[in-house]
């Protein structure tokens, strides 16, 4: 089980609050990528992408390594478990609500 530190939870959710950073995480879920590859789909400067990557790194979601002059980034999936563990507390609530909704529609049908 993942131990939830409020600072870790806040850092992960703050990093994921931005749509560009979420898109970067989605790209990295498919495997390691260079900063240039990560920047390609966006109409923003490379320094702006570097700032987004920095936020993700500080939140512990992304790590990088240098290969010559190229900075290669990878997703740290373990850190996403912090967000998942926090959300898990509320799954029971939503499951119960969805079960009740399903029962309501089955009763009416």
C-alpha positions in Angstrom: 0.0 0.0 0.0 1.2 3.5 -0.8 1.7 5.8 2.2 0.0 9.1 1.6 1.9 12.2 2.5 -0.3 15.3 2.0 2.7 17.0 0.4 3.1 14.2 -2.1 -0.6 14.1 -2.9 -0.7 17.9 -3.4 2.5 17.9 -5.5 1.1 15.1 -7.8 -2.3 16.7 -8.2 -0.8 20.2 -8.8 1.5 18.8 -11.5 -1.4 16.9 -13.1 -3.7 20.0 -13.0 -2.3 21.4 -16.2 -3.5 19.8 -19.5 -0.1 20.1 -21.1 1.5 18.2 -18.3 -1.2 15.6 -18.4 -0.6 15.2 -22.1 3.2 14.8 -21.4 2.4 12.1 -18.9 0.2 10.4 -21.4 3.0 10.5 -24.0 5.5 9.1 -21.5 3.1 6.2 -20.6 3.9 4.9 -24.0 7.6 4.9 -23.2 10.7 7.0 -22.9 10.9 10.2 -25.1 13.2 13.0 -25.7 12.2 16.6 -24.7 12.0 17.4 -28.4 9.6 14.5 -29.0 7.5 15.6 -26.0 7.4 19.1 -27.3 6.4 18.2 -30.9 2.6 18.1 -30.4 2.4 21.5 -28.7 2.5 25.0 -30.1 4.7 26.3 -27.3 8.5 26.9 -27.0 11.0 24.3 -25.9 11.7 26.3 -22.7 8.0 26.2 -21.8 8.0 22.4 -22.2 11.2 22.2 -20.1 9.3 24.1 -17.3 6.4 21.7 -17.5 8.9 18.8 -17.3 10.5 20.4 -14.3 7.2 20.6 -12.5 6.6 16.9 -13.3 10.1 16.0 -12.0 9.6 17.9 -8.8 6.4 16.0 -8.2 8.3 12.8 -8.7 6.3 11.8 -11.8 9.1 12.1 -14.4 12.8 11.4 -14.4 15.4 12.2 -17.1 18.8 11.1 -18.2 21.2 12.6 -20.7 22.3 10.7 -23.8 24.9 12.9 -25.3 23.1 16.2 -25.8 19.6 14.7 -25.7 17.6 14.7 -22.5 15.5 11.5 -22.4 12.5 11.5 -20.0 10.6 8.6 -18.5 7.4 8.3 -16.4 7.8 7.1 -12.8 4.6 5.1 -12.5 5.1 4.4 -8.9 4.4 8.1 -8.1 1.1 7.9 -9.9 0.0 5.4 -7.2 -0.1 8.3 -4.8 -2.9 9.9 -6.8 -4.6 6.5 -7.3 -4.4 5.7 -3.5 -6.0 9.0 -2.7 -8.8 8.5 -5.3 -9.4 4.9 -4.0 -10.9 6.4 -0.9 -13.8 7.7 -3.0 -14.3 4.7 -5.3 -16.6 3.0 -2.8 -18.8 6.1 -2.8 -19.0 6.2 -6.6 -19.5 2.5 -6.9 -22.4 2.6 -4.5 -24.0 5.5 -6.4 -23.6 3.8 -9.7 -25.0 0.5 -8.3 -28.0 2.5 -7.0 -28.5 4.1 -10.4 -28.3 0.8 -12.2 -30.9 -0.7 -9.7 -33.2 2.3 -10.3 -33.1 1.8 -14.1 -33.6 -2.0 -13.8 -36.6 -1.5 -11.6 -38.2 1.0 -14.0 -37.6 -1.3 -17.0 
